[in-house]
Amino acid sequence: MAVPKFKRSRANTRARRSQWKTSATTTTPCPRCGEPTRPHTACPSCGTYKGRMYAEALRSEHKA
């Protein structure tokens, strides 16, 4: 296993870690109800995907 030969400074470590960014999840409007949904998944509000109804999507929606 490779072992580092020299200690990396705090500045170099933080400069490297600064490139680890997350991006916001893309959403598309549902063609039936207009609610924002994740692409290629059933709409959590109305349960449709590609014109079909999916009851599992309605049951998996979180109720708060």
MOPAC internal coordinates of N, CA, C and O (Angstrom, degrees):
PM7 1SCF
backbone

  N    0.0000 0     0.00 0     0.00 0    0    0    0
  C    1.4439 1     0.00 0     0.00 0    1    0    0
  C    1.5253 1   108.88 1     0.00 0    2    1    0
  O    1.2310 1   120.45 1   -39.55 1    3    2    1
  N    1.3082 1   116.74 1   140.45 1    3    2    1
  C    1.4594 1   120.76 1  -178.34 1    5    3    2
  C    1.5268 1   110.50 1   -74.38 1    6    5    3
  O    1.2310 1   121.30 1   -40.47 1    7    6    5
  N    1.3280 1   115.12 1   139.53 1    7    6    5
  C    1.4532 1   121.76 1  -179.99 1    9    7    6
  C    1.5149 1   107.81 1  -121.74 1   10    9    7
  O    1.2310 1   119.17 1   -45.10 1   11   10    9
  N    1.3387 1   119.18 1   134.90 1   11   10    9
  C    1.4584 1   120.21 1   178.84 1   13   11   10
  C    1.5223 1   111.16 1   -62.40 1   14   13   11
  O    1.2310 1   120.49 1   -42.16 1   15   14   13
  N    1.3273 1   116.66 1   137.84 1   15   14   13
  C    1.4513 1   120.59 1  -179.53 1   17   15   14
  C    1.5187 1   111.53 1   -83.00 1   18   17   15
  O    1.2310 1   119.97 1   146.79 1   19   18   17
  N    1.3430 1   117.66 1   -33.21 1   19   18   17
  C    1.4581 1   121.46 1  -178.97 1   21   19   18
  C    1.5227 1   109.63 1  -130.13 1   22   21   19
  O    1.2310 1   121.24 1   -27.29 1   23   22   21
  N    1.3261 1   115.23 1   152.71 1   23   22   21
  C    1.4584 1   121.07 1   176.69 1   25   23   22
  C    1.5242 1   109.50 1   -73.27 1   26   25   23
  O    1.2310 1   120.98 1   -45.81 1   27   26   25
  N    1.3289 1   115.74 1   134.19 1   27   26   25
  C    1.4611 1   120.74 1   177.18 1   29   27   26
  C    1.5215 1   109.12 1   -84.84 1   30   29   27
  O    1.2310 1   120.84 1   -41.90 1   31   30   29
  N    1.3050 1   116.00 1   138.10 1   31   30   29
  C    1.4637 1   119.73 1  -179.20 1   33   31   30
  C    1.5230 1   110.14 1   -69.59 1   34   33   31
  O    1.2310 1   121.14 1   -17.54 1   35   34   33
  N    1.3078 1   115.42 1   162.46 1   35   34   33
  C    1.4592 1   121.24 1   178.85 1   37   35   34
  C    1.5220 1   110.36 1   -63.67 1   38   37   35
  O    1.2310 1   119.90 1   142.65 1   39   38   37
  N    1.3181 1   117.80 1   -37.35 1   39   38   37
  C    1.4697 1   120.95 1  -179.79 1   41   39   38
  C    1.5259 1   110.68 1   -65.68 1   42   41   39
  O    1.2310 1   120.48 1   137.22 1   43   42   41
  N    1.3357 1   116.70 1   -42.78 1   43   42   41
  C    1.4626 1   119.04 1   179.30 1   45   43   42
  C    1.5245 1   111.02 1   -66.72 1   46   45   43
  O    1.2310 1   120.42 1   141.19 1   47   46   45
  N    1.3166 1   116.80 1   -38.81 1   47   46   45
  C    1.4623 1   120.31 1   179.24 1   49   47   46
  C    1.5209 1   110.60 1   -64.30 1   50   49   47
  O    1.2310 1   120.61 1   134.50 1   51   50   49
  N    1.3179 1   116.44 1   -45.50 1   51   50   49
  C    1.4639 1   119.68 1  -178.88 1   53   51   50
  C    1.5259 1   111.91 1   -70.62 1   54   53   51
  O    1.2310 1   120.08 1   147.70 1   55   54   53
  N    1.3203 1   117.46 1   -32.30 1   55   54   53
  C    1.4699 1   120.05 1   176.63 1   57   55   54
  C    1.5203 1   110.41 1   -66.21 1   58   57   55
  O    1.2310 1   120.46 1   142.86 1   59   58   57
  N    1.3220 1   116.73 1   -37.14 1   59   58   57
  C    1.4623 1   120.27 1   178.01 1   61   59   58
  C    1.5234 1   110.34 1   -68.96 1   62   61   59
  O    1.2310 1   120.49 1   137.79 1   63   62   61
  N    1.3238 1   116.66 1   -42.21 1   63   62   61
  C    1.4605 1   120.11 1  -177.71 1   65   63   62
  C    1.5215 1   112.48 1   -72.17 1   66   65   63
  O    1.2310 1   119.82 1   161.63 1   67   66   65
  N    1.3085 1   117.95 1   -18.37 1   67   66   65
  C    1.4626 1   119.66 1  -178.79 1   69   67   66
  C    1.5229 1   111.86 1   -67.82 1   70   69   67
  O    1.2310 1   119.62 1   163.27 1   71   70   69
  N    1.3217 1   118.34 1   -16.73 1   71   70   69
  C    1.4587 1   121.70 1  -179.78 1   73   71   70
  C    1.5217 1   112.43 1   -83.23 1   74   73   71
  O    1.2310 1   119.89 1   168.30 1   75   74   73
  N    1.3310 1   117.82 1   -11.70 1   75   74   73
  C    1.4574 1   121.55 1   179.46 1   77   75   74
  C    1.5234 1   108.52 1   -81.52 1   78   77   75
  O    1.2310 1   120.30 1   -85.91 1   79   78   77
  N    1.3148 1   117.04 1    94.09 1   79   78   77
  C    1.4570 1   121.82 1  -177.83 1   81   79   78
  C    1.5256 1   109.73 1  -120.34 1   82   81   79
  O    1.2310 1   121.42 1   -28.90 1   83   82   81
  N    1.2960 1   114.90 1   151.10 1   83   82   81
  C    1.4541 1   119.80 1   173.64 1   85   83   82
  C    1.5177 1   108.54 1  -105.00 1   86   85   83
  O    1.2310 1   121.01 1   -25.29 1   87   86   85
  N    1.2871 1   115.67 1   154.71 1   87   86   85
  C    1.4571 1   119.96 1   178.22 1   89   87   86
  C    1.5312 1   108.81 1  -112.99 1   90   89   87
  O    1.2310 1   120.72 1   -26.22 1   91   90   89
  N    1.2956 1   116.23 1   153.78 1   91   90   89
  C    1.4572 1   121.47 1   179.62 1   93   91   90
  C    1.5212 1   109.81 1   -69.50 1   94   93   91
  O    1.2310 1   121.06 1   -33.99 1   95   94   93
  N    1.3185 1   115.57 1   146.01 1   95   94   93
  C    1.4554 1   120.63 1   179.11 1   97   95   94
  C    1.5239 1   109.93 1   -67.64 1   98   97   95
  O    1.2310 1   120.63 1   -46.95 1   99   98   97
  N    1.3091 1   116.40 1   133.05 1   99   98   97
  C    1.4626 1   120.01 1   178.29 1  101   99   98
  C    1.5241 1   109.46 1   -77.63 1  102  101   99
  O    1.2310 1   120.65 1   -38.01 1  103  102  101
  N    1.2980 1   116.37 1   141.99 1  103  102  101
  C    1.4585 1   121.58 1   177.50 1  105  103  102
  C    1.5163 1   109.35 1  -127.83 1  106  105  103
  O    1.2310 1   121.70 1   -29.71 1  107  106  105
  N    1.3106 1   114.35 1   150.29 1  107  106  105
  C    1.4577 1   121.46 1   175.88 1  109  107  106
  C    1.5209 1   107.83 1  -126.85 1  110  109  107
  O    1.2310 1   119.64 1   -32.10 1  111  110  109
  N    1.3151 1   118.28 1   147.90 1  111  110  109
  C    1.4682 1   119.05 1   179.16 1  113  111  110
  C    1.5281 1   110.59 1   -72.79 1  114  113  111
  O    1.2310 1   121.25 1   -40.05 1  115  114  113
  N    1.3112 1   115.21 1   139.95 1  115  114  113
  C    1.4668 1   120.87 1   177.25 1  117  115  114
  C    1.5284 1   108.41 1   -68.97 1  118  117  115
  O    1.2310 1   119.54 1   -47.62 1  119  118  117
  N    1.3323 1   118.48 1   132.38 1  119  118  117
  C    1.4737 1   119.05 1  -178.89 1  121  119  118
  C    1.5240 1   113.06 1   -68.56 1  122  121  119
  O    1.2310 1   119.78 1   159.53 1  123  122  121
  N    1.3260 1   118.02 1   -20.47 1  123  122  121
  C    1.4686 1   120.05 1  -177.82 1  125  123  122
  C    1.5257 1   112.52 1   -90.26 1  126  125  123
  O    1.2310 1   120.74 1   130.38 1  127  126  125
  N    1.3657 1   116.18 1   -49.62 1  127  126  125
  C    1.4683 1   118.30 1  -175.08 1  129  127  126
  C    1.5245 1   112.84 1  -111.02 1  130  129  127
  O    1.2310 1   119.55 1   165.26 1  131  130  129
  N    1.3214 1   118.46 1   -14.74 1  131  130  129
  C    1.4535 1   121.03 1   177.42 1  133  131  130
  C    1.5187 1   115.06 1    85.86 1  134  133  131
  O    1.2310 1   119.64 1   179.32 1  135  134  133
  N    1.3288 1   118.28 1    -0.68 1  135  134  133
  C    1.4650 1   121.47 1   178.95 1  137  135  134
  C    1.5311 1   109.74 1   -71.65 1  138  137  135
  O    1.2310 1   119.43 1   -33.35 1  139  138  137
  N    1.3311 1   118.70 1   146.65 1  139  138  137
  C    1.4658 1   119.82 1   177.26 1  141  139  138
  C    1.5337 1   110.58 1   -71.35 1  142  141  139
  O    1.2310 1   120.89 1   -49.98 1  143  142  141
  N    1.3273 1   115.90 1   130.02 1  143  142  141
  C    1.4580 1   121.52 1  -179.82 1  145  143  142
  C    1.5153 1   109.32 1  -132.95 1  146  145  143
  O    1.2310 1   120.86 1   -18.64 1  147  146  145
  N    1.3175 1   115.96 1   161.36 1  147  146  145
  C    1.4572 1   120.60 1   174.99 1  149  147  146
  C    1.5231 1   108.69 1   -75.38 1  150  149  147
  O    1.2310 1   119.54 1   -35.45 1  151  150  149
  N    1.3343 1   118.49 1   144.55 1  151  150  149
  C    1.4578 1   119.45 1  -178.65 1  153  151  150
  C    1.5286 1   111.95 1   -67.49 1  154  153  151
  O    1.2310 1   120.50 1   -32.24 1  155  154  153
  N    1.3041 1   116.64 1   147.76 1  155  154  153
  C    1.4640 1   125.85 1   176.50 1  157  155  154
  C    1.5218 1   112.84 1    64.38 1  158  157  155
  O    1.2310 1   120.04 1  -152.59 1  159  158  157
  N    1.3309 1   117.53 1    27.41 1  159  158  157
  C    1.4576 1   122.19 1   174.21 1  161  159  158
  C    1.5246 1   108.28 1  -134.85 1  162  161  159
  O    1.2310 1   120.82 1   -19.79 1  163  162  161
  N    1.3278 1   116.03 1   160.21 1  163  162  161
  C    1.4599 1   120.36 1   177.86 1  165  163  162
  C    1.5168 1   109.63 1   -71.00 1  166  165  163
  O    1.2310 1   120.81 1   -33.41 1  167  166  165
  N    1.3111 1   116.05 1   146.59 1  167  166  165
  C    1.4659 1   121.86 1  -179.51 1  169  167  166
  C    1.5294 1   108.69 1   -68.06 1  170  169  167
  O    1.2310 1   119.61 1   -53.88 1  171  170  169
  N    1.3381 1   118.34 1   126.12 1  171  170  169
  C    1.4639 1   118.99 1  -179.19 1  173  171  170
  C    1.5231 1   113.90 1   -70.21 1  174  173  171
  O    1.2310 1   119.30 1   159.53 1  175  174  173
  N    1.3338 1   118.94 1   -20.47 1  175  174  173
  C    1.4643 1   119.50 1  -177.78 1  177  175  174
  C    1.5263 1   112.28 1   -87.69 1  178  177  175
  O    1.2310 1   119.70 1   138.18 1  179  178  177
  N    1.3369 1   118.18 1   -41.82 1  179  178  177
  C    1.4706 1   118.99 1  -178.29 1  181  179  178
  C    1.5298 1   112.98 1  -111.85 1  182  181  179
  O    1.2310 1   119.34 1   165.73 1  183  182  181
  N    1.3368 1   118.86 1   -14.27 1  183  182  181
  C    1.4628 1   121.36 1   174.63 1  185  183  182
  C    1.5076 1   115.21 1    79.43 1  186  185  183
  O    1.2310 1   119.05 1  -158.96 1  187  186  185
  N    1.3326 1   119.42 1    21.04 1  187  186  185
  C    1.4575 1   120.51 1   179.35 1  189  187  186
  C    1.5150 1   110.74 1  -105.01 1  190  189  187
  O    1.2310 1   121.56 1   -29.37 1  191  190  189
  N    1.3304 1   114.61 1   150.63 1  191  190  189
  C    1.4557 1   121.71 1   173.71 1  193  191  190
  C    1.5105 1   107.21 1  -150.36 1  194  193  191
  O    1.2310 1   120.71 1   -58.67 1  195  194  193
  N    1.3193 1   116.24 1   121.33 1  195  194  193
  C    1.4692 1   123.21 1  -178.19 1  197  195  194
  C    1.5312 1   111.48 1    53.75 1  198  197  195
  O    1.2310 1   120.78 1  -138.47 1  199  198  197
  N    1.3300 1   116.12 1    41.53 1  199  198  197
  C    1.4569 1   120.73 1   175.30 1  201  199  198
  C    1.5128 1   114.87 1    81.92 1  202  201  199
  O    1.2310 1   118.74 1  -176.62 1  203  202  201
  N    1.3260 1   120.01 1     3.38 1  203  202  201
  C    1.4597 1   122.43 1  -179.78 1  205  203  202
  C    1.5180 1   109.75 1  -112.84 1  206  205  203
  O    1.2310 1   121.01 1   -30.24 1  207  206  205
  N    1.3322 1   115.67 1   149.76 1  207  206  205
  C    1.4603 1   121.15 1   177.69 1  209  207  206
  C    1.5243 1   109.02 1   -92.10 1  210  209  207
  O    1.2310 1   121.00 1   -44.11 1  211  210  209
  N    1.3254 1   115.69 1   135.89 1  211  210  209
  C    1.4554 1   122.05 1   177.31 1  213  211  210
  C    1.5157 1   108.07 1  -125.73 1  214  213  211
  O    1.2310 1   120.54 1   -65.32 1  215  214  213
  N    1.3257 1   116.57 1   114.68 1  215  214  213
  C    1.4586 1   121.10 1  -178.33 1  217  215  214
  C    1.5236 1   111.00 1   -70.74 1  218  217  215
  O    1.2310 1   119.69 1   151.72 1  219  218  217
  N    1.3520 1   118.20 1   -28.28 1  219  218  217
  C    1.4602 1   121.25 1  -179.88 1  221  219  218
  C    1.5257 1   110.76 1   -62.04 1  222  221  219
  O    1.2310 1   120.28 1   145.10 1  223  222  221
  N    1.3141 1   117.06 1   -34.90 1  223  222  221
  C    1.4596 1   120.62 1  -179.31 1  225  223  222
  C    1.5203 1   110.62 1   -66.62 1  226  225  223
  O    1.2310 1   120.17 1   143.89 1  227  226  225
  N    1.3175 1   117.28 1   -36.11 1  227  226  225
  C    1.4590 1   120.03 1   179.27 1  229  227  226
  C    1.5240 1   111.01 1   -71.15 1  230  229  227
  O    1.2310 1   120.11 1   144.18 1  231  230  229
  N    1.3298 1   117.39 1   -35.82 1  231  230  229
  C    1.4636 1   120.49 1  -179.29 1  233  231  230
  C    1.5198 1   111.61 1   -74.33 1  234  233  231
  O    1.2310 1   119.49 1   149.78 1  235  234  233
  N    1.3472 1   118.58 1   -30.22 1  235  234  233
  C    1.4509 1   120.44 1  -175.85 1  237  235  234
  C    1.5324 1   112.49 1   -82.56 1  238  237  235
  O    1.2310 1   120.34 1   174.96 1  239  238  237
  N    1.3241 1   116.96 1    -5.04 1  239  238  237
  C    1.4688 1   119.54 1   179.49 1  241  239  238
  C    1.5126 1   109.57 1   -69.01 1  242  241  239
  O    1.2310 1   120.79 1   -43.40 1  243  242  241
  N    1.3466 1   116.10 1   136.60 1  243  242  241
  C    1.4512 1   120.98 1  -177.64 1  245  243  242
  C    1.5355 1   109.65 1   -79.90 1  246  245  243
  O    1.2310 1   121.23 1   -50.07 1  247  246  245
  N    1.2851 1   115.26 1   129.93 1  247  246  245
  C    1.4583 1   121.20 1   177.62 1  249  247  246
  C    1.5321 1   107.88 1  -100.91 1  250  249  247
  O    1.2310 1   120.15 1   -57.14 1  251  250  249
  N    1.3190 1   117.31 1   122.86 1  251  250  249
  C    1.4747 1   119.50 1  -179.73 1  253  251  250
  C    1.5095 1   111.34 1  -113.71 1  254  253  251
  O    1.2310 1   120.10 1   180.00 1  255  254  253

